[in-house]
Amino acid sequence: MQRLGFLILKVYTLFRYQFDLSLPRMNQSPKLFDELASLSTEMRNPRTTEIDSTHTAGILELISAEDHLVAPAVAKEIPHIAEAVDLVVAAFKSGGRLFYVGAGTSGRLGVVDASEIPPTFGSDPELVQGIIAGGREAVFRSQEGAEDIPDDGRKALVAAGITNKDVVCGIAASRRTPFVVGAVGYARQLGCKTLFITCNPRKEFDIDVDVAICPEVGPEPIMGSTRMKSGTAQKLVLNMLTTAAMIRMGKVYENMMIDLQMSNAKLVQRARRIVMLATGVTYEQADKALIEADGHVKTALVMILANVDAETAADKLRLSDGFVRTAIGA
């Protein structure tokens, strides 16, 4: 009787799969299966095969050991990251922008990095933008299937108003995400400079871009979970890309962010502290200079360090292209 019930349930399930269009269809592509199986980010990690039978501290030690492989892999890519930074800076100076394009974890990392640039460096929110497959909802909740259509990547860039002055950076741990590949291909056709961040080996990279960044982190602790080592590597690369670009744009003095927006109480106090640390003045003197500079940290710094008024300090910054060191020398 139990066997009969099982057979009835199996037949019912097969029937629904064949005729109920509301049920998801399984992708039957052997080519896709083979392609995924060949990716290093999709392979089994021989060092973590016993992770499911390990105590909590042991699990964490295994994950931590794998995480220690990430930074060296990123460091090997510094020459390529430097090339990418130079392209981004050239675009910024020519009125262009940087667009990140990704799906899932990769897309979210791009959105996060883009969203943190304005408060950190006082830049226009349009300067660095993150585009994720599935749109805004995908930032908060997984939108499975949103990454599967290459032309959707093109449409997303068109909707964002991309021009040939812009730089488009594809982010895909696997290298193959159709949404990302489609976006980068369209950007290339348009005449944009293009970058690509993947965690699979450079020797396997076959997409036409200006700069490929390929930190090879190897198989994940949990097979295929690219939010782990791959996600960490991608985040490190994005930090380096935008931070280095902003330094090259004069947004940093010594090792302090000096174009931050005083948009909350913490940032107001941080601005005062930066002025104090950079110039040696008191809290009250820093506050006075910031008031005279209309809250602009750079102007306050030049006022104090060059011993000039706010108007002269602003002129010096314009002549120095926004670099405080140069403005003080000038």
LOKENU-217507 format. One record per residue: residue in one letter; x, y, z of N, C-alpha, C in turn; residue number from 1. Coordinates in pm, whole numbers, plus 50000, padded with zeros to 5 digits. Example, Ala and Ser with C-alpha at 12.3 -4.5 7.8 and 13.67 -1.06 7.14 Angstrom:
<recs>
REC  r    n.u    n.v    n.w   ca.u   ca.v   ca.w    c.u    c.v    c.w    k
REC  a  51319  49431  50780  51230  49550  50780  51320  49670  50780    1
REC  s  51285  49775  50708  51367  49894  50714  51290  50003  50787    2
</recs>
This chain:
<recs>
REC  r    n.u    n.v    n.w   ca.u   ca.v   ca.w    c.u    c.v    c.w    k
REC  m  50083  49880  50000  50000  50000  50000  50088  50126  50000    1
REC  q  50193  50120  50081  50285  50234  50088  50355  50255  49954    2
REC  r  50392  50141  49890  50458  50151  49759  50364  50211  49655    3
REC  l  50237  50172  49662  50138  50225  49567  50124  50376  49586    4
REC  g  50120  50418  49712  50109  50562  49739  50228  50638  49685    5
REC  f  50347  50581  49697  50469  50644  49647  50463  50658  49494    6
REC  l  50415  50551  49427  50405  50555  49281  50305  50660  49235    7
REC  i  50193  50669  49305  50091  50770  49270  50150  50910  49284    8
REC  l  50223  50934  49396  50284  51065  49418  50387  51097  49309    9
REC  k  50466  50996  49268  50567  51017  49165  50502  51054  49031   10
REC  v  50395  50980  48995  50324  51008  48870  50264  51148  48873   11
REC  y  50206  51185  48988  50145  51317  49003  50250  51427  48986   12
REC  t  50367  51406  49046  50474  51505  49037  50523  51522  48894   13
REC  l  50541  51408  48825  50583  51414  48685  50479  51484  48598   14
REC  f  50353  51457  48625  50245  51518  48550  50247  51670  48568   15
REC  r  50264  51715  48690  50268  51858  48718  50389  51922  48650   16
REC  y  50501  51853  48653  50621  51908  48591  50601  51927  48441   17
REC  q  50531  51832  48379  50512  51839  48235  50409  51942  48193   18
REC  f  50306  51965  48275  50193  52046  48230  50167  52172  48312   19
REC  d  50227  52185  48427  50205  52304  48508  50318  52403  48482   20
REC  l  50287  52510  48405  50390  52605  48367  50435  52691  48484   21
REC  s  50365  52685  48595  50405  52764  48711  50524  52703  48783   22
REC  l  50554  52576  48755  50667  52511  48819  50795  52541  48743   23
REC  p  50908  52559  48814  51034  52587  48747  51082  52468  48666   24
REC  r  51134  52495  48548  51190  52390  48463  51338  52371  48493   25
REC  m  51382  52248  48494  51523  52222  48516  51599  52246  48386   26
REC  n  51712  52317  48395  51795  52340  48277  51863  52209  48237   27
REC  q  51837  52166  48114  51885  52035  48069  52013  52043  47986   28
REC  s  52084  52160  47995  52199  52180  47908  52323  52107  47958   29
REC  p  52367  52001  47888  52492  51933  47927  52613  52026  47914   30
REC  k  52607  52121  47819  52716  52214  47799  52736  52301  47922   31
REC  l  52625  52353  47977  52631  52435  48097  52683  52354  48214   32
REC  f  52637  52229  48224  52683  52140  48332  52834  52124  48326   33
REC  d  52886  52096  48207  53030  52077  48191  53108  52205  48217   34
REC  e  53049  52318  48173  53116  52447  48192  53130  52480  48340   35
REC  l  53023  52460  48415  53027  52488  48558  53124  52393  48630   36
REC  a  53122  52266  48589  53207  52167  48655  53355  52196  48637   37
REC  s  53389  52271  48530  53529  52300  48502  53581  52423  48574   38
REC  l  53492  52502  48635  53533  52626  48701  53595  52596  48837   39
REC  s  53706  52663  48867  53771  52637  48996  53682  52680  49113   40
REC  t  53600  52782  49090  53510  52827  49198  53396  52731  49224   41
REC  e  53376  52633  49136  53268  52536  49152  53320  52397  49194   42
REC  m  53450  52384  49207  53507  52253  49240  53498  52224  49391   43
REC  r  53515  52096  49426  53519  52057  49568  53655  52091  49626   44
REC  n  53653  52136  49749  53777  52170  49817  53825  52048  49897   45
REC  p  53939  51991  49862  53985  51869  49931  54022  51893  50078   46
REC  r  54042  52020  50116  54082  52050  50253  53963  52059  50349   47
REC  t  53841  52062  50296  53725  52083  50383  53620  51972  50370   48
REC  t  53659  51857  50321  53561  51751  50300  53503  51695  50430   49
REC  e  53570  51718  50544  53520  51670  50672  53454  51781  50753   50
REC  i  53423  51893  50689  53373  52009  50762  53237  51983  50826   51
REC  d  53159  51893  50766  53026  51865  50820  53029  51780  50946   52
REC  s  53142  51718  50976  53152  51632  51095  53247  51690  51198   53
REC  t  53274  51820  51186  53369  51888  51274  53295  51973  51375   54
REC  h  53351  51991  51495  53289  52075  51597  53296  52222  51553   55
REC  t  53224  52307  51622  53208  52447  51579  53342  52517  51559   56
REC  a  53431  52508  51658  53562  52573  51646  53640  52519  51527   57
REC  g  53628  52387  51501  53695  52326  51387  53644  52378  51255   58
REC  i  53512  52397  51246  53452  52455  51125  53510  52593  51099   59
REC  l  53514  52674  51204  53563  52811  51191  53711  52814  51155   60
REC  e  53788  52723  51210  53931  52716  51178  53953  52681  51031   61
REC  l  53871  52589  50978  53882  52553  50837  53847  52672  50747   62
REC  i  53739  52742  50783  53699  52859  50703  53807  52966  50710   63
REC  s  53860  52989  50830  53964  53091  50848  54089  53057  50769   64
REC  a  54127  52930  50768  54246  52888  50693  54228  52916  50544   65
REC  e  54107  52894  50494  54080  52923  50353  54082  53074  50327   66
REC  d  54028  53151  50422  54026  53297  50407  54168  53355  50398   67
REC  h  54263  53289  50464  54400  53338  50460  54463  53326  50321   68
REC  l  54400  53254  50231  54451  53240  50095  54407  53356  50005   69
REC  v  54311  53435  50054  54249  53536  49968  54341  53656  49944   70
REC  a  54393  53715  50050  54475  53836  50034  54597  53814  49945   71
REC  p  54671  53702  49960  54783  53680  49867  54738  53668  49721   72
REC  a  54621  53609  49698  54571  53596  49561  54541  53734  49503   73
REC  v  54486  53823  49585  54457  53960  49539  54587  54035  49515   74
REC  a  54684  54018  49604  54812  54089  49590  54880  54059  49456   75
REC  k  54866  53936  49409  54926  53898  49280  54866  53976  49163   76
REC  e  54746  54031  49183  54677  54101  49076  54701  54252  49078   77
REC  i  54786  54301  49167  54807  54445  49180  54846  54513  49048   78
REC  p  54934  54456  48965  54964  54523  48837  54840  54546  48751   79
REC  h  54749  54451  48752  54627  54465  48672  54529  54562  48739   80
REC  i  54523  54559  48872  54437  54653  48944  54486  54796  48919   81
REC  a  54618  54814  48915  54675  54947  48888  54635  54997  48749   82
REC  e  54638  54907  48650  54592  54944  48516  54447  54990  48519   83
REC  a  54365  54916  48594  54224  54948  48603  54203  55084  48670   84
REC  v  54278  55110  48777  54266  55239  48847  54299  55353  48751   85
REC  d  54405  55339  48673  54443  55445  48579  54332  55473  48478   86
REC  l  54264  55368  48432  54153  55387  48339  54037  55460  48407   87
REC  v  54010  55425  48531  53899  55488  48604  53929  55636  48629   88
REC  v  54052  55666  48671  54090  55806  48696  54081  55888  48567   89
REC  a  54128  55833  48457  54120  55903  48329  53975  55931  48292   90
REC  a  53887  55835  48319  53745  55854  48290  53687  55964  48378   91
REC  f  53717  55960  48507  53666  56063  48599  53709  56203  48554   92
REC  k  53835  56215  48514  53887  56347  48474  53828  56395  48342   93
REC  s  53768  56302  48267  53707  56337  48138  53555  56345  48148   94
REC  g  53504  56344  48269  53358  56354  48286  53287  56220  48281   95
REC  g  53363  56109  48287  53301  55977  48284  53272  55924  48423   96
REC  r  53210  55807  48426  53171  55744  48553  53217  55599  48553   97
REC  l  53206  55537  48670  53237  55394  48685  53109  55320  48717   98
REC  f  53079  55218  48636  52962  55133  48660  53009  54993  48695   99
REC  y  52962  54942  48808  52980  54801  48842  52856  54726  48794  100
REC  v  52878  54609  48736  52767  54524  48693  52788  54383  48746  101
REC  g  52690  54331  48818  52703  54197  48873  52569  54136  48904  102
REC  a  52570  54011  48947  52448  53940  48988  52476  53875  49123  103
REC  g  52373  53859  49204  52388  53794  49333  52489  53866  49422  104
REC  t  52575  53788  49487  52676  53846  49577  52762  53949  49505  105
REC  s  52805  53917  49385  52891  54010  49309  52820  54143  49285  106
REC  g  52693  54136  49249  52616  54258  49225  52600  54339  49352  107
REC  r  52572  54270  49463  52554  54341  49591  52683  54410  49635  108
REC  l  52795  54344  49614  52923  54405  49650  52947  54533  49569  109
REC  g  52912  54530  49442  52925  54651  49359  52836  54763  49408  110
REC  v  52712  54729  49444  52618  54830  49495  52669  54888  49626  111
REC  v  52721  54802  49714  52773  54849  49843  52890  54945  49822  112
REC  d  52986  54906  49739  53102  54991  49718  53062  55126  49659  113
REC  a  52971  55124  49561  52925  55248  49498  52854  55339  49598  114
REC  s  52774  55279  49686  52696  55359  49779  52781  55425  49887  115
REC  e  52902  55370  49910  52987  55422  50016  53080  55533  49969  116
REC  i  53089  55555  49839  53181  55656  49787  53137  55799  49820  117
REC  p  53010  55837  49801  52972  55977  49830  52997  56022  49974  118
REC  p  52955  55945  50077  52982  55994  50213  53129  55990  50252  119
REC  t  53204  55898  50192  53346  55885  50227  53431  55991  50159  120
REC  f  53402  56017  50032  53489  56105  49954  53420  56230  49900  121
REC  g  53295  56253  49939  53226  56375  49898  53198  56383  49749  122
REC  s  53188  56268  49683  53167  56267  49539  53018  56266  49505  123
REC  d  52988  56298  49380  52851  56290  49330  52807  56144  49330  124
REC  p  52684  56114  49376  52636  55975  49375  52634  55912  49237  125
REC  e  52637  55994  49133  52638  55942  48996  52775  55893  48953  126
REC  l  52879  55932  49026  53015  55903  48981  53046  55754  48978  127
REC  v  53007  55683  49082  53025  55538  49087  52887  55477  49112  128
REC  q  52845  55386  49024  52711  55328  49034  52718  55175  49028  129
REC  g  52631  55112  49103  52623  54967  49101  52495  54920  49034  130
REC  i  52508  54828  48941  52393  54769  48871  52389  54621  48903  131
REC  i  52275  54574  48951  52262  54433  48989  52148  54369  48910  132
REC  a  52170  54247  48863  52066  54173  48791  51944  54156  48882  133
REC  g  51828  54191  48831  51708  54184  48911  51669  54315  48975  134
REC  g  51757  54417  48963  51724  54550  49012  51731  54563  49163  135
REC  r  51672  54669  49214  51681  54705  49355  51639  54590  49448  136
REC  e  51534  54519  49411  51485  54411  49497  51592  54304  49520  137
REC  a  51677  54284  49421  51779  54179  49429  51886  54211  49532  138
REC  v  51896  54337  49573  51993  54374  49675  51954  54310  49809  139
REC  f  51823  54301  49834  51774  54255  49963  51724  54110  49961  140
REC  r  51681  54064  49845  51628  53929  49834  51671  53866  49702  141
REC  s  51720  53744  49708  51770  53677  49588  51664  53672  49479  142
REC  q  51703  53710  49356  51614  53704  49239  51670  53600  49143  143
REC  e  51642  53474  49173  51699  53366  49092  51649  53375  48947  144
REC  g  51740  53354  48855  51705  53360  48713  51727  53497  48652  145
REC  a  51745  53601  48737  51762  53736  48683  51892  53752  48606  146
REC  e  51987  53662  48629  52119  53675  48568  52132  53601  48435  147
REC  d  52028  53533  48390  52042  53438  48280  52030  53495  48140  148
REC  i  51991  53622  48126  51967  53679  47994  52069  53788  47965  149
REC  p  52159  53766  47869  52264  53864  47840  52210  54002  47803  150
REC  d  52100  54005  47728  52048  54134  47681  51994  54219  47795  151
REC  d  51960  54156  47908  51915  54233  48023  52028  54320  48078  152
REC  g  52152  54272  48064  52266  54353  48104  52279  54476  48018  153
REC  r  52260  54459  47889  52263  54575  47797  52153  54674  47832  154
REC  k  52033  54623  47854  51919  54710  47885  51942  54790  48013  155
REC  a  52006  54726  48111  52032  54794  48238  52129  54911  48219  156
REC  l  52230  54893  48134  52323  55001  48107  52256  55114  48027  157
REC  v  52173  55077  47933  52100  55178  47856  52011  55261  47948  158
REC  a  51942  55194  48039  51855  55263  48135  51935  55357  48225  159
REC  a  52061  55321  48253  52146  55405  48339  52206  55523  48263  160
REC  g  52184  55527  48130  52234  55639  48050  52383  55634  48023  161
REC  i  52436  55516  48004  52579  55499  47981  52624  55571  47854  162
REC  t  52747  55626  47858  52807  55687  47739  52948  55629  47722  163
REC  n  53010  55663  47609  53143  55606  47582  53253  55669  47668  164
REC  k  53217  55767  47751  53313  55823  47847  53328  55736  47972  165
REC  d  53232  55645  47992  53225  55569  48116  53312  55444  48114  166
REC  v  53339  55393  48234  53408  55264  48251  53308  55165  48308  167
REC  v  53301  55046  48250  53210  54942  48300  53293  54827  48353  168
REC  c  53268  54790  48477  53342  54682  48543  53247  54567  48572  169
REC  g  53265  54456  48501  53187  54337  48528  53243  54263  48648  170
REC  i  53155  54212  48734  53197  54136  48852  53125  54002  48848  171
REC  a  53199  53894  48834  53139  53761  48829  53244  53658  48871  172
REC  a  53225  53598  48985  53321  53500  49035  53347  53392  48932  173
REC  s  53240  53349  48862  53251  53239  48767  53306  53281  48631  174
REC  r  53301  53413  48602  53339  53467  48472  53228  53458  48368  175
REC  r  53128  53370  48386  53036  53338  48278  52896  53399  48293  176
REC  t  52866  53470  48400  52731  53519  48426  52676  53595  48305  177
REC  p  52571  53544  48240  52522  53604  48116  52486  53752  48127  178
REC  f  52420  53794  48234  52384  53934  48254  52507  54023  48250  179
REC  v  52612  53978  48315  52736  54057  48324  52809  54057  48191  180
REC  v  52821  53940  48130  52889  53930  48001  52818  54015  47895  181
REC  g  52685  54013  47897  52608  54093  47803  52630  54242  47822  182
REC  a  52635  54286  47948  52657  54428  47977  52796  54473  47933  183
REC  v  52896  54393  47965  53034  54428  47929  53052  54429  47777  184
REC  g  52990  54333  47710  52999  54328  47565  52937  54451  47500  185
REC  y  52823  54494  47552  52758  54614  47498  52844  54738  47524  186
REC  a  52898  54748  47646  52983  54862  47679  53103  54870  47585  187
REC  r  53158  54754  47554  53273  54747  47463  53235  54799  47324  188
REC  q  53117  54758  47276  53069  54804  47146  53049  54955  47143  189
REC  l  53008  55008  47258  52979  55151  47268  53106  55235  47273  190
REC  g  53219  55170  47303  53345  55241  47310  53392  55271  47452  191
REC  c  53324  55213  47551  53364  55231  47691  53491  55151  47720  192
REC  k  53566  55194  47819  53672  55111  47873  53604  55006  47962  193
REC  t  53654  54883  47957  53588  54775  48030  53686  54699  48120  194
REC  l  53637  54663  48238  53712  54585  48335  53632  54461  48369  195
REC  f  53697  54360  48422  53626  54239  48464  53697  54179  48584  196
REC  i  53621  54149  48688  53675  54085  48809  53617  53945  48820  197
REC  t  53703  53845  48816  53660  53706  48830  53758  53633  48920  198
REC  c  53714  53523  48978  53801  53447  49068  53845  53315  49007  199
REC  n  53835  53306  48875  53887  53190  48803  54017  53228  48733  200
REC  p  54100  53131  48696  54234  53160  48646  54236  53247  48521  201
REC  r  54338  53331  48513  54354  53421  48397  54368  53342  48267  202
REC  k  54433  53226  48273  54455  53149  48151  54323  53101  48090  203
REC  e  54216  53101  48170  54085  53058  48120  53997  53176  48083  204
REC  f  54046  53298  48101  53964  53416  48075  53960  53443  47925  205
REC  d  53840  53450  47870  53826  53461  47724  53728  53571  47682  206
REC  i  53711  53673  47767  53620  53784  47736  53703  53904  47695  207
REC  d  53659  53976  47592  53733  54089  47538  53711  54212  47628  208
REC  v  53809  54244  47710  53802  54362  47797  53937  54431  47799  209
REC  d  53942  54553  47851  54069  54625  47861  54156  54569  47972  210
REC  v  54096  54539  48086  54172  54485  48199  54091  54376  48268  211
REC  a  54151  54259  48283  54090  54151  48362  54166  54139  48494  212
REC  i  54091  54128  48602  54149  54112  48736  54103  53975  48786  213
REC  c  54200  53885  48808  54166  53744  48832  54232  53689  48958  214
REC  p  54190  53730  49076  54245  53668  49197  54198  53523  49207  215
REC  e  54291  53431  49197  54255  53289  49195  54254  53234  49338  216
REC  v  54135  53227  49396  54124  53186  49537  54101  53037  49553  217
REC  g  54075  52966  49444  54053  52822  49452  53914  52785  49498  218
REC  p  53888  52655  49515  53754  52609  49554  53711  52665  49689  219
REC  e  53581  52688  49702  53526  52743  49826  53523  52637  49936  220
REC  p  53521  52680  50063  53508  52583  50173  53382  52497  50157  221
REC  i  53273  52559  50113  53150  52489  50078  53135  52498  49927  222
REC  m  53134  52389  49859  53143  52386  49713  53043  52481  49646  223
REC  g  53095  52574  49567  53013  52665  49489  52961  52786  49563  224
REC  s  52989  52797  49694  52938  52910  49772  53031  53030  49754  225
REC  t  53016  53099  49642  53110  53206  49606  53088  53335  49685  226
REC  r  52996  53333  49780  52985  53447  49871  53099  53445  49972  227
REC  m  53174  53336  49976  53280  53318  50075  53413  53375  50025  228
REC  k  53508  53292  49985  53639  53343  49944  53629  53435  49822  229
REC  s  53550  53397  49725  53538  53480  49605  53480  53617  49639  230
REC  g  53376  53617  49723  53316  53744  49763  53415  53832  49837  231
REC  t  53495  53771  49925  53596  53846  49999  53700  53905  49904  232
REC  a  53744  53825  49808  53842  53873  49711  53786  53989  49629  233
REC  q  53663  53976  49585  53601  54082  49506  53590  54210  49587  234
REC  k  53550  54199  49713  53539  54317  49799  53673  54385  49815  235
REC  l  53780  54307  49835  53913  54364  49847  53953  54441  49720  236
REC  v  53923  54382  49605  53957  54447  49478  53878  54577  49462  237
REC  l  53749  54575  49493  53667  54695  49480  53718  54805  49574  238
REC  n  53754  54767  49698  53812  54865  49791  53934  54932  49729  239
REC  m  54019  54851  49667  54143  54903  49609  54114  54992  49489  240
REC  l  54023  54950  49405  53990  55027  49284  53945  55168  49318  241
REC  t  53841  55178  49400  53783  55310  49425  53869  55393  49521  242
REC  t  53929  55329  49621  54012  55406  49714  54132  55465  49642  243
REC  a  54200  55384  49562  54316  55434  49487  54275  55543  49389  244
REC  a  54161  55523  49323  54113  55624  49228  54083  55756  49299  245
REC  m  54022  55748  49416  53989  55870  49489  54115  55940  49542  246
REC  i  54214  55863  49582  54342  55924  49622  54403  55998  49504  247
REC  r  54398  55934  49387  54452  55996  49265  54371  56120  49222  248
REC  m  54251  56133  49274  54166  56249  49243  54178  56358  49350  249
REC  g  54271  56342  49446  54294  56445  49546  54199  56441  49663  250
REC  k  54136  56327  49686  54036  56316  49792  54096  56279  49928  251
REC  v  54229  56263  49932  54296  56221  50056  54417  56310  50080  252
REC  y  54436  56350  50205  54557  56422  50245  54629  56336  50349  253
REC  e  54758  56309  50325  54831  56209  50403  54750  56079  50395  254
REC  n  54695  56029  50506  54610  55910  50495  54471  55937  50551  255
REC  m  54425  56063  50534  54294  56101  50588  54201  56143  50476  256
REC  m  54075  56101  50485  53974  56141  50388  53934  56286  50416  257
REC  i  53950  56372  50318  53932  56515  50342  53820  56575  50258  258
REC  d  53748  56492  50186  53633  56541  50110  53505  56476  50161  259
REC  l  53508  56426  50285  53389  56362  50340  53276  56463  50355  260
REC  q  53153  56413  50351  53035  56498  50369  52994  56494  50516  261
REC  m  52979  56612  50576  52941  56618  50717  52789  56603  50728  262
REC  s  52744  56480  50698  52601  56454  50687  52539  56396  50814  263
REC  n  52621  56364  50913  52567  56320  51042  52663  56361  51153  264
REC  a  52619  56342  51278  52697  56389  51393  52836  56327  51396  265
REC  k  52847  56198  51360  52977  56131  51362  53071  56195  51262  266
REC  l  53021  56224  51142  53107  56281  51038  53145  56425  51069  267
REC  v  53060  56498  51138  53095  56634  51181  53215  56628  51275  268
REC  q  53209  56537  51372  53321  56523  51466  53445  56470  51397  269
REC  r  53427  56380  51300  53542  56327  51227  53611  56439  51150  270
REC  a  53531  56530  51090  53589  56641  51016  53674  56729  51107  271
REC  r  53622  56758  51225  53698  56840  51320  53828  56769  51359  272
REC  r  53818  56640  51383  53936  56565  51425  54042  56562  51314  273
REC  i  53997  56548  51189  54091  56548  51077  54166  56682  51070  274
REC  v  54093  56791  51083  54156  56924  51079  54256  56937  51193  275
REC  m  54220  56889  51311  54309  56897  51427  54435  56814  51405  276
REC  l  54418  56689  51356  54532  56600  51337  54627  56652  51228  277
REC  a  54569  56708  51121  54651  56751  51007  54723  56882  51033  278
REC  t  54670  56963  51124  54725  57097  51142  54778  57125  51283  279
REC  g  54736  57047  51382  54780  57069  51519  54703  57175  51593  280
REC  v  54592  57223  51537  54513  57327  51604  54423  57264  51711  281
REC  t  54360  57349  51792  54269  57302  51895  54132  57270  51836  282
REC  y  54048  57208  51919  53910  57177  51877  53837  57304  51836  283
REC  e  53852  57410  51915  53782  57535  51887  53832  57600  51758  284
REC  q  53964  57594  51736  54020  57651  51613  53975  57573  51490  285
REC  a  53971  57441  51503  53923  57358  51392  53778  57389  51361  286
REC  d  53697  57403  51465  53555  57434  51446  53538  57569  51377  287
REC  k  53617  57669  51419  53609  57803  51359  53647  57799  51211  288
REC  a  53755  57726  51180  53799  57717  51040  53694  57648  50953  289
REC  l  53633  57542  51005  53530  57471  50928  53408  57559  50904  290
REC  i  53371  57639  51003  53258  57731  50984  53291  57831  50875  291
REC  e  53411  57888  50878  53452  57986  50775  53463  57921  50637  292
REC  a  53493  57790  50636  53507  57716  50508  53376  57653  50464  293
REC  d  53266  57690  50529  53134  57632  50498  53134  57480  50510  294
REC  g  53209  57430  50608  53210  57287  50633  53298  57206  50540  295
REC  h  53376  57275  50453  53461  57204  50357  53598  57179  50418  296
REC  v  53628  57051  50447  53750  57016  50518  53875  57060  50442  297
REC  k  53877  57037  50312  53994  57075  50232  54026  57224  50246  298
REC  t  53923  57305  50233  53943  57449  50242  53995  57489  50380  299
REC  a  53938  57427  50485  53982  57456  50621  54129  57419  50638  300
REC  l  54171  57305  50580  54310  57263  50592  54404  57363  50525  301
REC  v  54371  57406  50405  54457  57500  50333  54459  57635  50404  302
REC  m  54345  57677  50457  54340  57802  50534  54444  57802  50646  303
REC  i  54446  57692  50721  54534  57685  50838  54679  57661  50797  304
REC  l  54701  57564  50708  54838  57525  50673  54909  57630  50586  305
REC  a  54832  57704  50506  54892  57809  50422  54871  57948  50482  306
REC  n  54799  57953  50596  54774  58080  50666  54708  58183  50574  307
REC  v  54596  58141  50513  54521  58230  50423  54373  58227  50462  308
REC  d  54296  58316  50403  54152  58316  50431  54081  58213  50344  309
REC  a  53952  58197  50367  53876  58092  50299  53873  58111  50148  310
REC  e  53858  58235  50104  53851  58262  49959  53983  58228  49891  311
REC  t  54093  58268  49953  54225  58237  49895  54250  58087  49895  312
REC  a  54210  58021  50004  54228  57876  50012  54151  57805  49901  313
REC  a  54029  57850  49875  53949  57790  49768  54014  57811  49632  314
REC  d  54072  57931  49611  54142  57958  49485  54263  57867  49469  315
REC  k  54339  57849  49577  54455  57762  49572  54416  57617  49537  316
REC  l  54304  57572  49594  54257  57436  49565  54215  57422  49419  317
REC  r  54152  57526  49365  54113  57519  49224  54236  57511  49135  318
REC  l  54338  57590  49167  54460  57591  49087  54537  57460  49098  319
REC  s  54521  57391  49212  54596  57266  49235  54514  57142  49200  320
REC  d  54401  57162  49133  54315  57050  49094  54265  56972  49215  321
REC  g  54251  57042  49329  54193  56979  49447  54291  56909  49539  322
REC  f  54420  56914  49509  54520  56846  49592  54570  56940  49701  323
REC  v  54550  56904  49826  54588  56989  49938  54738  57012  49943  324
REC  r  54818  56906  49924  54964  56923  49928  55010  57029  49827  325
REC  t  54956  57021  49706  54994  57115  49601  54946  57256  49635  326
REC  a  54825  57265  49688  54768  57397  49723  54851  57465  49830  327
REC  i  54900  57389  49927  54981  57446  50034  55113  57496  49976  328
REC  g  55172  57416  49885  55297  57458  49821  55278  57579  49735  329
REC  a  55162  57585  49667  55134  57699  49580  55114  57826  49658  330
</recs>
